[in-house]
C-alpha cells in the first residue's frame, strides 16, 4: 500500500501561483510514476500532468501546458505541482496518484490521495 497526502492548496488571486505537494509513504516511491488530476464541482475528474519514476519524462494536459510544472524528489518521497498564472477555471480539488512504473504515460493509477482544494478568485 502506498499512502499519498496532498498539501499546499488554498485561495489565490487570478494570475497568482501555488505549489502543491504530495508526500508518499508505505512503499518504494521511486518505483512509481506520479500523476496529478483535478475535479471541479459538477465536472468529471480530469488529468493535469504526470511525471515518470525518474523524473525524466513529463506529460501535461493542454489546458495547463506552459503554466504548470510537476517535479519530484525521490529522496523526500514527494512530488510537486507548481502552478503559475492561475485562472478561475483552475479552481478544483487536486489529487495526486501513483502508477507502478510501466507504460508511458500511465493508463491506470493504483493509489490516490485525498485531495486538496485550490480556489482561484479575486
KESE-160150 format. One record per residue (C-alpha): residue number from 1; residue in one letter; x, y, z. Coordinates in Angstrom, 3 decimals. Example, Ala and Ser with C-alpha at 12.3 -4.5 7.8 and 13.67 -1.06 7.14 Angstrom:
[1, 'A', [12.300, -4.500, 7.800]] [2, 'S', [13.670, -1.060, 7.140]] 
END
This chain:
[1, 'X', [0.000, 0.000, 0.000]] [2, 'X', [1.224, 3.476, -0.887]] [3, 'X', [-0.261, 6.339, 1.100]] [4, 'X', [-0.434, 9.764, -0.553]] [5, 'X', [-1.127, 13.047, 1.208]] [6, 'X', [-1.529, 16.304, -0.708]] [7, 'X', [-0.940, 19.746, 0.759]] [8, 'X', [-0.456, 23.328, -0.359]] [9, 'X', [-3.917, 24.161, -1.633]] [10, 'X', [-5.691, 27.386, -0.804]] [11, 'X', [-7.173, 30.605, -2.114]] [12, 'X', [-5.201, 32.601, -4.666]] [13, 'X', [-5.981, 35.532, -6.927]] [14, 'X', [-6.062, 35.147, -10.705]] [15, 'X', [-2.549, 35.345, -12.076]] [16, 'X', [-1.075, 34.044, -8.847]] [17, 'X', [0.875, 30.903, -8.059]] [18, 'X', [0.634, 27.914, -5.759]] [19, 'X', [2.789, 24.851, -5.234]] [20, 'X', [1.118, 21.623, -4.272]] [21, 'X', [2.997, 18.807, -2.591]] [22, 'X', [2.169, 15.146, -2.400]] [23, 'X', [4.021, 13.123, 0.218]] [24, 'X', [4.175, 9.358, -0.182]] [25, 'X', [4.787, 6.615, 2.345]] [26, 'X', [4.477, 2.885, 2.644]] [27, 'X', [6.226, 1.591, -0.467]] [28, 'X', [9.197, 2.426, -2.667]] [29, 'X', [8.158, 5.778, -4.065]] [30, 'X', [10.797, 5.749, -6.800]] [31, 'X', [9.134, 2.751, -8.453]] [32, 'X', [6.035, 4.755, -9.249]] [33, 'X', [5.122, 7.195, -11.972]] [34, 'X', [3.088, 10.002, -10.452]] [35, 'X', [0.112, 11.893, -11.803]] [36, 'X', [-1.933, 14.950, -10.930]] [37, 'X', [-5.667, 15.194, -11.512]] [38, 'X', [-8.349, 17.695, -10.635]] [39, 'X', [-12.098, 17.756, -10.241]] [40, 'X', [-14.208, 20.879, -10.299]] [41, 'X', [-17.743, 20.980, -8.865]] [42, 'X', [-20.187, 19.310, -11.222]] [43, 'X', [-17.450, 18.125, -13.563]] [44, 'X', [-15.618, 14.879, -14.144]] [45, 'X', [-12.120, 14.364, -12.870]] [46, 'X', [-9.535, 15.384, -15.439]] [47, 'X', [-5.878, 14.697, -15.965]] [48, 'X', [-3.464, 17.556, -15.261]] [49, 'X', [0.052, 16.176, -15.570]] [50, 'X', [2.346, 13.236, -14.909]] [51, 'X', [5.990, 12.588, -14.173]] [52, 'X', [7.900, 9.357, -14.641]] [53, 'X', [9.534, 7.461, -11.789]] [54, 'X', [12.937, 9.006, -12.534]] [55, 'X', [11.624, 12.479, -13.276]] [56, 'X', [12.974, 12.220, -16.805]] [57, 'X', [9.626, 12.315, -18.577]] [58, 'X', [6.702, 14.649, -18.066]] [59, 'X', [3.343, 14.974, -19.711]] [60, 'X', [0.699, 17.701, -19.368]] [61, 'X', [-2.858, 18.417, -20.342]] [62, 'X', [-3.140, 21.135, -22.983]] [63, 'X', [-5.137, 23.280, -20.572]] [64, 'X', [-2.163, 23.673, -18.204]] [65, 'X', [0.814, 23.323, -20.552]] [66, 'X', [3.223, 26.208, -20.084]] [67, 'X', [1.670, 27.211, -16.753]] [68, 'X', [2.008, 24.109, -14.563]] [69, 'X', [5.141, 22.084, -13.871]] [70, 'X', [5.449, 18.823, -11.996]] [71, 'X', [8.655, 17.671, -10.344]] [72, 'X', [9.681, 15.104, -7.778]] [73, 'X', [12.275, 14.478, -5.101]] [74, 'X', [12.664, 10.743, -4.613]] [75, 'X', [14.889, 11.272, -1.583]] [76, 'X', [11.978, 13.050, 0.100]] [77, 'X', [9.262, 10.761, -1.315]] [78, 'X', [7.469, 13.836, -2.597]] [79, 'X', [6.046, 15.041, -5.889]] [80, 'X', [5.205, 18.668, -6.576]] [81, 'X', [2.901, 20.633, -8.838]] [82, 'X', [3.956, 24.227, -9.412]] [83, 'X', [1.005, 26.213, -10.721]] [84, 'X', [1.603, 29.649, -12.216]] [85, 'X', [-0.654, 32.149, -13.978]] [86, 'X', [-3.656, 30.627, -12.288]] [87, 'X', [-7.099, 31.192, -13.734]] [88, 'X', [-10.552, 30.904, -12.141]] [89, 'X', [-11.149, 27.819, -14.270]] [90, 'X', [-8.279, 26.103, -12.439]] [91, 'X', [-10.465, 26.017, -9.331]] [92, 'X', [-10.860, 22.374, -8.311]] [93, 'X', [-9.865, 19.702, -5.852]] [94, 'X', [-6.427, 18.485, -6.897]] [95, 'X', [-5.380, 14.880, -6.413]] [96, 'X', [-2.089, 13.106, -6.777]] [97, 'X', [-1.970, 9.483, -7.858]] [98, 'X', [0.644, 6.756, -8.252]] [99, 'X', [1.065, 4.185, -11.008]] [100, 'X', [3.604, 1.383, -10.758]] [101, 'X', [6.179, 2.216, -13.413]] [102, 'X', [5.437, 0.567, -16.748]] [103, 'X', [3.996, 2.013, -19.941]] [104, 'X', [4.224, 5.759, -20.508]] [105, 'X', [2.167, 7.737, -19.949]] [106, 'X', [0.378, 5.702, -17.296]] [107, 'X', [-3.083, 4.462, -18.260]] [108, 'X', [-4.155, 3.362, -14.816]] [109, 'X', [-3.287, 4.604, -11.357]] [110, 'X', [-3.099, 2.339, -8.349]] [111, 'X', [-3.158, 4.760, -5.418]] [112, 'X', [-4.808, 8.126, -4.820]] [113, 'X', [-4.529, 10.896, -2.292]] [114, 'X', [-7.446, 12.563, -0.565]] [115, 'X', [-7.171, 15.814, -2.485]] [116, 'X', [-6.511, 19.447, -1.704]] [117, 'X', [-8.742, 22.382, -2.634]] [118, 'X', [-7.451, 25.107, -4.928]] [119, 'X', [-9.630, 28.176, -5.377]] [120, 'X', [-8.698, 30.929, -7.816]] [121, 'X', [-10.768, 34.017, -7.184]] [122, 'X', [-10.456, 37.753, -6.654]] 
END
